[in-house]
């Protein structure tokens, strides 16, 4: 997994509620058997002006999202599409469970904030949409337009992202316990 | 001893390494795979030179991208879909995984065939790269959808990194009224708690209305737990569950069966177990439900009026659906009726549709597509003569698959068309770009097919 520690970038602000994985990438594009290039199909039917209205959208690595982002299907293609488009950090007041797990596994950081700081960041973006935001995973802070917003990511996920830890490798290192569990039943 | 919920019990009996700062490592008893979310996971295994650790606990089928007009896959019809299904064939062959491929007599929608062959059993942990894996919770199994990376983890290690979820009880007491199905119940639940109402939680459905449901109905209920944002849905196993499983090919047989049932009888929440959240619903108050918007939470009783668009999301949804606040949905013209999907494609659903369509004809302007959940269901339905009822009524009768639920095969809506669909998602474009989906039960779908308009099925029960 690619490491992620500090991201400094302009921000996309697309805060519609309940954006689902069918909107992120429609099912008809899920027939390919590799992982590359799904960025071309990101939001292809939805075409949110908040994203495609920005000429440099693909250079913006951070997106402010709305509540329950990534709801619906378990398709990891949704994260592959966001990642391939250029996003490394997603900030919202809530994410759907499976989407959040899929993000972590692809080196995409999801930051869940309380509604108040989430709203503050959106308000700041509205005033200065060209400003750069700094997301520092090591220190767990967001710096943006004079705001300093702390966030927490559980320590395991943080280590995974900071060190590019391979989760499968982590599981397989517990081979002894897995074998013992299998033998016990 | 501290009282436990059913979820607590299944969770605890599958811990390989307990949760610390790191998530727990839990053991997976059954891993279902299909063509769409597995190819990249098998590639990962190849790259790392790893085998499938437990092919005996892994089972594959093709359902999402296959046609349902035929059981033969033709490359020239859809090269990408053809390659994807062939890839599943070669991956399963190479790694020694049992596959119910497109030509198998056990093929079907992954969440239909698991229970059908008896692989889905109480107390198991079950995963699949598909969010509707929650369906299997109807048997008292902890079942949930995972992403492709996790499919790789389970293939390689038979384990998964997981954090414990919260317990959320949904108690439905009393008797459902005539014409009300578990589809109406789950749409009602989601309309109450919202599409994120279950986030981070496992729902346990309890109460006399749930006990009264047959397994098909319970599967419909658990299937849409994910539409409430929940990690999984559960119904504690009982005689209905055991009766369903007995004698199925992958269920325990003989003395093993008796031992299994004895074990399964303990799989229920303790009387004084504490849930993080509970709601109680009076079954008798539930009406036939229909969705009017672009997520399943935007559902209402069929006789109600489209609510006010009090926020941007609702405004956008109504614009997409071309509906106005205050407008009734009853009698709204429809173009397509789809009866099928992992939500509503089982015998109970087909019999319900047939009970309405028998001796009637679908409206001339409506295309009605009926897609059984598995090849075995197709055979059973035909043995009962349901296919004849459907065809005489002017409906299309198909082979098993996901079909128009997901529009990654040839079945889709045209832009602007309205469908009444027994599937699970009314998202924008879910049934085809620009298509407008109204979710409902098989009874409501069949009744509406007859009139060509959104119809209260109770009208037809009496005629």
Boltz contact constraints between the chains, C-beta under 6 A:
constraints:
  - contact:
      token1: [A, 17]
      token2: [B, 313]
      max_distance: 6.0
  - contact:
      token1: [A, 18]
      token2: [B, 195]
      max_distance: 6.0
  - contact:
      token1: [A, 18]
      token2: [B, 295]
      max_distance: 6.0
  - contact:
      token1: [A, 20]
      token2: [B, 427]
      max_distance: 6.0
  - contact:
      token1: [A, 22]
      token2: [B, 427]
      max_distance: 6.0
  - contact:
      token1: [A, 22]
      token2: [B, 430]
      max_distance: 6.0
  - contact:
      token1: [A, 26]
      token2: [B, 429]
      max_distance: 6.0
  - contact:
      token1: [A, 27]
      token2: [B, 406]
      max_distance: 6.0
  - contact:
      token1: [A, 27]
      token2: [B, 408]
      max_distance: 6.0
  - contact:
      token1: [A, 28]
      token2: [B, 408]
      max_distance: 6.0
  - contact:
      token1: [A, 30]
      token2: [B, 36]
      max_distance: 6.0
  - contact:
      token1: [A, 31]
      token2: [B, 65]
      max_distance: 6.0
  - contact:
      token1: [A, 31]
      token2: [B, 80]
      max_distance: 6.0
  - contact:
      token1: [A, 31]
      token2: [B, 81]
      max_distance: 6.0
  - contact:
      token1: [A, 31]
      token2: [B, 84]
      max_distance: 6.0
  - contact:
      token1: [A, 33]
      token2: [B, 39]
      max_distance: 6.0
  - contact:
      token1: [A, 33]
      token2: [B, 84]
      max_distance: 6.0
  - contact:
      token1: [A, 33]
      token2: [B, 87]
      max_distance: 6.0
  - contact:
      token1: [A, 35]
      token2: [B, 40]
      max_distance: 6.0
  - contact:
      token1: [A, 45]
      token2: [B, 429]
      max_distance: 6.0
  - contact:
      token1: [A, 45]
      token2: [B, 433]
      max_distance: 6.0
  - contact:
      token1: [A, 68]
      token2: [B, 196]
      max_distance: 6.0
  - contact:
      token1: [A, 71]
      token2: [B, 195]
      max_distance: 6.0
  - contact:
      token1: [A, 73]
      token2: [B, 131]
      max_distance: 6.0
  - contact:
      token1: [A, 74]
      token2: [B, 130]
      max_distance: 6.0
  - contact:
      token1: [A, 74]
      token2: [B, 131]
      max_distance: 6.0
  - contact:
      token1: [A, 74]
      token2: [B, 145]
      max_distance: 6.0
  - contact:
      token1: [A, 74]
      token2: [B, 147]
      max_distance: 6.0
  - contact:
      token1: [A, 76]
      token2: [B, 147]
      max_distance: 6.0
  - contact:
      token1: [A, 76]
      token2: [B, 148]
      max_distance: 6.0
  - contact:
      token1: [A, 97]
      token2: [B, 231]
      max_distance: 6.0
  - contact:
      token1: [A, 98]
      token2: [B, 145]
      max_distance: 6.0
  - contact:
      token1: [A, 102]
      token2: [B, 147]
      max_distance: 6.0
  - contact:
      token1: [A, 105]
      token2: [B, 149]
      max_distance: 6.0
  - contact:
      token1: [A, 155]
      token2: [B, 21]
      max_distance: 6.0
  - contact:
      token1: [A, 156]
      token2: [B, 21]
      max_distance: 6.0
  - contact:
      token1: [A, 156]
      token2: [B, 22]
      max_distance: 6.0
  - contact:
      token1: [A, 167]
      token2: [B, 161]
      max_distance: 6.0
  - contact:
      token1: [A, 168]
      token2: [B, 153]
      max_distance: 6.0
  - contact:
      token1: [A, 168]
      token2: [B, 156]
      max_distance: 6.0
  - contact:
      token1: [A, 171]
      token2: [B, 25]
      max_distance: 6.0
  - contact:
      token1: [A, 171]
      token2: [B, 153]
      max_distance: 6.0
  - contact:
      token1: [A, 171]
      token2: [B, 157]
      max_distance: 6.0
  - contact:
      token1: [A, 171]
      token2: [B, 159]
      max_distance: 6.0
  - contact:
      token1: [A, 172]
      token2: [B, 157]
      max_distance: 6.0
  - contact:
      token1: [A, 174]
      token2: [B, 17]
      max_distance: 6.0
  - contact:
      token1: [A, 174]
      token2: [B, 25]
      max_distance: 6.0
  - contact:
      token1: [A, 177]
      token2: [B, 16]
      max_distance: 6.0
  - contact:
      token1: [A, 177]
      token2: [B, 17]
      max_distance: 6.0
  - contact:
      token1: [A, 178]
      token2: [B, 16]
      max_distance: 6.0
  - contact:
      token1: [A, 178]
      token2: [B, 159]
      max_distance: 6.0
  - contact:
      token1: [A, 181]
      token2: [B, 16]
      max_distance: 6.0
  - contact:
      token1: [A, 181]
      token2: [B, 27]
      max_distance: 6.0
